[in-house]
Amino acid sequence: MQIITAASMLPADLPTALLVGRVWRHGEINGPSVVIVRQGEVVDITALVPTVADLLERPDLLDFVQRAQGESLGKVVKLIEDALLAFRLSDVNSDAPRLLAPCDLQAIKACGVTFAVSLLERVIEEQAFGDAARADTLRAELKKAIGTDLSKIKPGSAAAEQLKQELISRGAWSQYMEVGIGVDAEVFSKSQPMSAVGFGEAVGLLPQSRWNNPEPEIVLAVNSRAEVVGATLGNDVNLRDIEGRSALLLGKAKDNNGSCAIGPFIRLFDERFTIDTIRNAELSLVIEGEDDGFRLDGASFMREISRDPLDLVEQTGGDYHQYPDGFMLFLGTMFSPIKDRDAAGTGFTHHLGDRVTIATASLGALLNHVQLCNAIPPWKFGVRSLYQNLAKRGLIGAA
């Protein structure tokens, strides 16, 4: 596998980036702490704000993060180096803070079928009934039947409705087409609050899945007022065979132990990093096989998204659906790997031990390795555990 460095895992403009995250501190604390990163230094501010959700609610968020005083935990490069060392050794240094997913109480939501390329692949999964061997034939048939560039069709437009009626008449309509070019976006619950894994941790696959892949995505951080305050990276681990059998199995395909990775940090929006940065971001994806030397390089270009990120936020929360603790929103991906790995015509699927790196210049990189969801540490530290730990530390009232 390619050698990676801590510096390459962080934003290219680190000295001016305002980052928010969470680390697990051992010893007497033995729990998560809220940290900020300013000018490359990690500062524990849990004594001021016990959760990231509390922090993102502040109306003076940027000013607060720029002036907040706390306990220095050293340079962020060292924190990443420790995470990389633990990653290589499949072990955790008990003395060093461990990087966690940068969200805590927020709901974790995701948008699907937001890119034309991924729309076609969802339809292929559906029509193949989860059988990867049928994908190539179906891909050619669908492209011939559709006969247009879906990326040029605005969802909910008159042109989209006309295409819908044409496809219905040909018997080529799909429920994925409905959310891909229809009025309403697909928004689903990806994972439970506190369940996402962070940088350097393992992501999990269901043992019965034989056709799966990572999904590199940008994840927006949204507070209870539906204000987008920052962004980070995410891996919306995808089990193509299970969802392909039935869209009603979406929960089984998407929400499992370790199936959601977020990190390494939430970068707060300011005058240098804005929603337009997200609209123009290019995400790279590298998958490296531990057992077979396989390598796959992919990319996802946010400028090709079918729905604007702020439209997706509006369709997720508002007057009709409140999120009092805020939410994290996966924006979807255009990446659907079709490169053959194990046999001709079967496309890509993960092997255990794969290393997955998702990166973009403004947010750094999210690195994880692939294992079975029943072979990685079970998720046991939830919301009740968090509040019990904070109460013991005297940071909130007794639980």
GUZA-725822 format. One record per residue: residue in one letter; z, x, y of N, C-alpha, C in turn. Coordinates in steps of 0.02 Angstrom, whole numbers, plus 50000, padded with zeros to 5 digits. Layout:
aZXYZXYZXY ...
//
This chain:
m500005004149940500005000050000500005004350063 q499705001750115499665005450177500355006550207 i500465012550234501105014150266501155010450332 i501715007250344501815003650407502405006650445 t502395005850510502925008550553503285002950588 a503895004250609504284999250645503944997350710 a503675002250746503355000850811502774995950803 s502404996450747501824992050737502024984850722 m502664983750708502914977050692503164973350754 l503144976650812503424973850873502864972550924 p502994968350975502474966951025502214973351057 a501564973451072501264979351101501564980951169 d501794975851205502104976851271502864975851266 l503164978751216503884977851203504324978751264 p504234983851306504694984951362504754978951410 t504234974751413504264969051460504344962351424 a504364962351358504424956151320505154953951316 l505274947451324505934944551316505954941051248 l506354943751203506374941451134507054938451117 v507034933351075507644930051050507614930150974 g508184931550942508184931650870508874930450841 r508924931450777509564930650741509624936450692 v510234938950686510364944150636510994942150597 w511024944350535511624943350495512054949650502 r512664948650527513124954250535513654953950481 h513784959650452514244960050395514964961450420 g515394963550378516084965050397516474958750413 e516884959050465517304953350484516894947350505 i516334948450537515914942950560515614939250501 n515284942950457514984940250396514604933750409 g514164933950457513784927950475513234929550525 p512864924450546512304925550591512524926150664 s512154930150701512274930950773511624929950810 v511674926950869511104926150914511014932650953 v510404935250952510274941450989509684940451035 i509684944451088509104944951132508874952251132 v508244953251147507974960051152507694960851222 r507984965551259507754967151327507614974551330 q507024976251352506824983251358506974987051293 g506864983651238506924986951173507624987451146 e508124984651181508814984951158509034978151131 v509364978151073509614971951042510324970551067 v510434964651094511094962851122511334956351088 d511934956551059512234950651028512564946451083 i512314940251092512584935851145512904929551114 t513104929951051513384924051018514014921551052 a514374925951084514984923751121514804919251179 l514184919551203513964915351259513594909151235 v513194909851183512814904251154512844904851078 p513184900251044513294901150972512674900150929 t512164896650955511564895550916510944896550959 v510394898050927509754898650963509564891950993 a509704886450957509554879850985509914878751051 d510554880951055510924880351118510594884551173 l510384890551155510074894951204509434891951233 l509014889251190508364886651213508434880251254 e509034877251254509154871251294509304872851367 r509474879051381509704880751449509144879851500 p509274876351555508764875551607508614882051643 d509094886751640509004893351672508844898651619 l508474896851568508384901151509508164908251526 l507634909051564507384915751578507894919851617 d508174916951669508664920551709509274922351666 f509494917751624510074919051582509934924851534 v509364924851501509204930151453509134936851488 q508894936851549508814943151585509474946251608 r509994941951618510624944651644511204944251596 a511134940751539511694939751493511964946351467 q512624946851466512954952851441513234951351371 g513204956151328513464955351260513574962051228 e513624962051162513744968151124513084971351103 s512984977551122512374980951104512374982651029 l511824981050997511734982850926511224988450917 g511054991750972510584997350968509874995450982 k509424999750965508714998750979508394994250926 v507934989950949507604985450904507174989150853 v506924994950871506534998950823506965000750763 k507595002350775508055004050720508184997850676 l508254992050707508354985950669507764984650623 i507154985650648506564984650607506514990050553 e506684996250570506675001650520507145000050462 d507744997550477508214995650424507934990150381 a507584985250413507284979850375506724982350329 l506334987150354505794990050314506074994050256 l506624997650268506945001550214507194996850160 a507534991450180507774986650131507194983550093 f506634982450128506034979550097505774984250043 r505734990650059505454995450011505914996349951 l506574996249963507054997449909507264991049873 s507004985249897507224978749871507974978249872 d508274980549926509004980649932509174979750006 v509794978450021510024977450089510574982450103 n510504985950159511034990550181511614986250206 s512174986550171512734982050187513034983350255 d512904989150284513204990750349512754988750408 a512114987850396511644986650451511524979250460 p511454976850522511274969850534510604968250500 r510554962350471509944960350435509584955050476 l508944956150487508544951650528508434944950492 l508564939450527508474932750500507904929250536 a507694923450511507224919250548507544917750616 p507154917750670507434917150738507634910150760 c507594905150715507794898350732508384896450689 d508754891250709509324889050668509354881450660 l509564877750711509664870650704509024866550712 q508494869750735507884866050750507554863250686 a507264857250692506834854750639506224859350633 i505964860150573505384864450562504794860050542 k504334859150589503764854750579503124858950576 a502604855950548501964859550542501384854750551 c500854857350580500234853650588499724856250538 g499374851650505498864853650457498174851650480 v497684854950451496974853250462496804853450536 t497004858750570496854859350642496264863950656 f495964866650604495364870850612494824868150565 a494194868650586493644866050546493594869450478 v493694875950475493634879650412494164877250363 s494784876650386495314874450342495224867150322 l494904863150366494764856150349494324855850287 l493794859850285493354859850228493724861950164 e494164866850171494524869250112495014863950086 r495314860050131495764854750108495364849350069 v494764847850094494344842950059494144845649990 i493994852149988493824855349924494404854849875 e495004856349898495594855849855495654848749827 e495564843849871495634836949851495114835049798 q494484836949809493954834949763493964839149699 a494274845049702494334849249642494944847449601 f495354842849627495974840949594496404847049575 g496394852049620496814857849610496524863149565 d495894862349542495574867049496495174872149536 a495414878249541495084883449581494384884949557 a494244884149493493594885849465493024881449492 r493194875649519492694871049545492554872049620 a492924876549652492904877049725492214879149751 d491904884149721491264886749746490724881249747 t490664877649692490164872349687490284866849739 l490904864749745491074859549793490964861749865 r491094868149879491004870849946490274870149968 a489824871949923489104871449939488894864249947 e489144859749904488964852749908489204849549973 l489814851249994490094848350054489724850550117 k489564857050120489204859550178488524856150184 k488214854850127487564851350128487644844150150 a488174840850126488284833850142488464832750215 i488894837150242489134836250311488574837850361 g488234843350350487654844950390487784845950463 t488394847850482488534849150553489104854050558 d489184856950617489724861650630490334857650653 l490834856850609491414852750625491814855650684 s491754862150695492144865150750491914862550818 k491314859550821491064856950884491234849650895 i491554846650845491734839550849492444838950877 k492524835550933493184834450962493534828750925 p494134830050898494494824750862494584818550905 g494454812750876494554806350911493984804350957 s493464808450962492914806951007492414802050975 a491954799751016491434795250991491004798750939 a490874805250950490474809050901490844809650835 a491514810450838491904810850777491884804250739 e491924798650775491904792150743491224790950710 q490684793050744490014792350716489944796350652 l490204802650653490174806750593490574803550537 k491154800850554491574797550504491184791950469 q490844787750507490474782150477489904784650434 e489574790150455489034792950415489304795650348 l489874799050350490164801850290490414796350243 i490684791050272490894785350230490294782450193 s489744781750228489144778950197488874783450141 r489004789950145488784794650094489294795550038 g489874792350047490404793249997490744800050002 a490704803250061490974809950070491594810050115 w491854804050132492444803850176493064805950138 s493554808650175494174811150144494754809850191 q495354809050162495944808350203496054814550247 y495814820250225495874826350266495404826050326 m494814822950316494364821950372494704817450425 e495084812550402495424807950448495864811650497 v496274816250472496724819950516496374825950548 g495814828050520495454833750549495054831950610 i494714826050609494304824150666494494817250694 g494994814050664495214807550690495684808150750 v495934802550773496364802350832497034805850820 d497324804650761498004806950748498014813450709 a498414818250733498504824650698498964823750638 e498884828250589499354828450534499964832650556 v500544829550554501174833050569501654831450513 f501914836650480502374835550424502984840050430 s503494838450393504094842650392503984848450343 k503934854450370503804860250328504414862550290 s504984862450323505584865450293506194862650328 q506774863850299507394861250327507694866150378 p508064863650428508404868250473508834873250435 m508794879450454509174885050425508874887850361 s508314884850336508054887050271507514892250275 a507224893550333506674898350339506924905450326 v506504909450294506664916550285506354920450342 g506614926450353506394930450409505994936550389 f505914941050436505544947250427505834951350370 g505404953650325505614958150271505884954650210 e505964947950213506224944350156505664941850111 a505844939550052505344937050005505174929750019 v504544928050013504334921050012504254918849940 g504334912349928504354909949859503784905249841 l503544905849779503044901449749503364897549692 l503154891249685503374887549626503074890849564 p503464891649511503214895049451502594891749421 q502514885149428501944881749397501304882249437 s501324885049498500724885549539500284891349516 r499634889949511499144895149492498614896249545 w498654892649600498154893349654498534892549720 n498644897949754499064897849814498874903449861 n499114903049922498944908049972499424907750031 p499444913050071499824912750134499414909050186 e499754906450237499414903550294499714906550357 p499344911150390499584914350451499534909650510 e500094908550544500084903650598500534905950656 i500374903350715500834903850772501294897850770 v501924899050785502434893850784502734893150854 l502704887250882502984886050949503714884250944 a504114886750991504824884850996504874879651051 v505124873651033505144867951078505864865351082 n506104864151143506794861851149506824854151146 s507414851351156507504844051148507134840051200 r506944843251256506564839851308505814840351297 a505624842651238504914843651219504584848851263 e504974853551289504714859151328504574865051281 v503974867751284503804873551244504064879751281 v504544883151250504874888751286504694895551258 g504344895751202504164902151173503754901351110 a503634906951076503224906751015503404912550970 t503234911750907503344916950857502804916350804 l502884919950749502404919850694502694916350634 g502254913450593502494910050534502004910650476 n502284910150415501884909750354502034903050321 d501564898450326501624891850295501354892350224 v501754895150179501544896450110501234890150080 n500644890850050500234885150030500094885349955 l500264879949920500114879149849499504874549842 r498914877549837498294873649841498204868949781 d498424871249723498314867149663498754860949664 i499364861549688499824855849686499624850649738 e499494852749800499274847849850498594845049832 g498174849249800497504846949780497524841349729 r498034841249687498104835749638498214829149673 s498604829249726498734823249766499064825149831 a498814822349886499124823649951499834821049953 l500014816449908500694813949906501184819149877 l500914824649852501334830149828501434835449883 l501274833649945501334838450000502034841450004 g502554837149998503234839750001503374844749946 k503134843449885503244848149830502854854549841 a502264854049872501854859949884502104864249941 k502434861149990502584864650052503314866650060 d503784862750032504494863850048504874865949986 n504924872549976505274875349919505694881249943 n506104883849900506514889649918506064895549939 g506144897650001505764903450026505044901950043 s504844895550047504144894050059503954894150133 c504444895450176504314895650249504594902050277 a504174906150307504394912250340504244911950414 i504724913950456504644913850529504924920250557 g504584923250607504864929050639504324933850666 p504524939950685505214942350682505664939550737 f505364938050796505754935550853505364929850887 i505724925650923505404920950969505304924751035 r504684924851058504554927751124504544922151175 l504944922851227505004917651278504414918051326 f504184912151347503654911751396503904914051465 d503504918051498503644920251566502974921251601 e502974924951657502354925751694501834929951657 r502064934051608501604938351571501394935351504 f501794930851478501664927951412501714920451419 t501144916951413501104909751427500754906051370 i500704899551378500354895551328499624897651324 d499344900251379498654902651376498594908851332 t499124912851329499124918551283499054916051211 i499394910651196499344907651129498644904851117 r498374901451167497704898451159497174903651144 n497284909851165496784915151156496994920351105 a497524919151069497784924151022497324924850961 e497314930850934496974932250871497494934750821 l497564931250766498034933150714497674936850659 s497964942450639497694946050582498144944850522 l497844945150463498214944350400497984949750352 v498474953250322498324958150270498744956350209 i498404955650152498734954550088498604960650045 e499134963850021499074969849980499414968649913 g499044969649859499314968649793499704974549767 e500294973349743500714978649716500474980749646 d500224975949607500064977349537499334979149525 d498884977349572498164978349559497804981949615 g498154984049668497824987549722497364983149764 f497394976649754496974971949790497154972049864 r496644971149906496764970549978496294965250007 l496574960950048496184955850082496374955950155 d495874956450198495974956150270495684949750297 g496074946050335495834939850364496034939250437 a495804933950467495964932850538495954925450553 s496324923550604496324916650628496294916950704 f495804913650733495674913950805495884907350837 m496394907550879496664901450908496164897950953 r495674901450980495174898151023494754893250983 e494774893550916494374889050875494774883050850 i495394882250874495794876650853495484870150879 s495524864850839495214858550857495624854550908 r496284855450906496724851750951497134856750992 d497214855451056497594859951098498324860251075 p498634866151077499334866651056499804861651090 l499704860351155500144855651189500024848451166 d499414846951145499284840351117499664839551051 l499694844851011500054844650948500804843750960 v501064846951012501764846051030501894838751049 e501444835951090501524829051112501484824151054 q501064825651004501004821350946501604822050898 t501984827250907502564828350864503194825050892 g503324825950955503924823250985503784819851051 g504224815451071504134811851135504594805851137 d504394800851175504804794851182504914791251116 y504444792251069504464788651005504824792650951 h504944799050962505264803150910505624808950943 q506284808550942506684813650976506924819050927 y507004825050953507284830650915507854833550957 p508464831050949509014833250991509184840550986 d508984843850931509104851050924508454855050934 g507924851650957507284855050965506914855550899 f506314858550902505934859550841505494865650846 m505334868450788504844873750782504214870650754 l503634872150784503014868850765502484873850744 f502314873950679501744877750654501104874450678 l500634878450706500034875650736499434875250689 g499514877550628498954877350581498564883850581 t498094884550535497724890750527497004889350510 m496564893850527495864893450505495754897750443 f496284901050420496224905650363496294902050297 s495774902050257495794899350189495424904350145 p495784908650110495474914250074495044911850015 i494424914250012493984912549957493744918749919 k493984924649939493794930849905494054930749833 d493614931949784493814931949715494304937649701 r494814936149662495304941249644495314942549569 d495424937349530495524938149458494904937049417 a494464932649440493844931249403493334928349451 a492704929349436492164926849479492214919349486 g492164916949548492154909849562492834906549566 t493364910349558494034907249559494394908349625 g494094912249670494404913349736495034917449733 f495444916449784496064920449791496674916549768 t497124919949736497804917449727498284923249727 h498904922049744499404927349748499564930149679 h499754936649679500114939749623500824941149648 l501294941049602501974942749621501994949949646 g502364951149699502404957749729501924958849786 d501464954149798501014954849855501414955849920 r501154960249962501444961050029500984957650079 v501274953250120500894949350168501114951250239 t500644953250281500784955050350500364950750397 i500694946950439500374942650489500534945650557 a500034946650599500164950250661499724947750718 t499974948350778499584947550840499934951850893 a499544954550939499804959650985500404957351025 s500414951251048500944948951092501594947251056 l501564946250990502154944050952502374949150900 g501984954250887502164959050836501914956850769 a502314957850716502094956350649502654953450607 l502464948950563502914945950514502724948650446 l503184951850412503044954950347503494951950294 n503194949950239503564947150182503234949250117 h503604948850062503304949849997503384943549955 v502974942949904502904936649867503274937049800 q503684932149787504034931449723504054924049704 l504344922549647504444915549628505044912749665 c505004906349683505544903449723506194902949684 n506174903049618506794902949579507034909849560 a506684915049586506894921949571507144925549633 i507114922249691507374925149753508054922049767 p508444924949813509104922049827509064914749845 p509464910349816509454903249834509714902249905 w509484897049936509704895350004510374891749999 k510894894950025511564892050021511904891450090 f511664895150140511984895150205511624890150250 g511884883950253511584878750293511974877350356 v511864871550385512174869850449512934869650444 r513204866650391513934866350384514234873350379 s513894877750341514134884650335514114888250402 l513584887050440513534890150506514124888050550 y514284881550553514814879350597515504881450572 q515594881950507516214884550480516304891850500 n515764895750496515794902750515515924903650589 l515584899750631515694900250704516404898250722 a516674893250687517364891150702517854896650683 k517754899950627518194905450607518174911150657 r517604911950689517534917350738517774915150807 g518014908950813518264906450877517724905050928 l517114903850905516554902750950516414895450964 i516694891050922516664883850933517334881050911 g517444874550922518064871350900518114871550824 a518714870750798518824871050726518394865850691 a518104868050634517674863450596518104858350558 
//
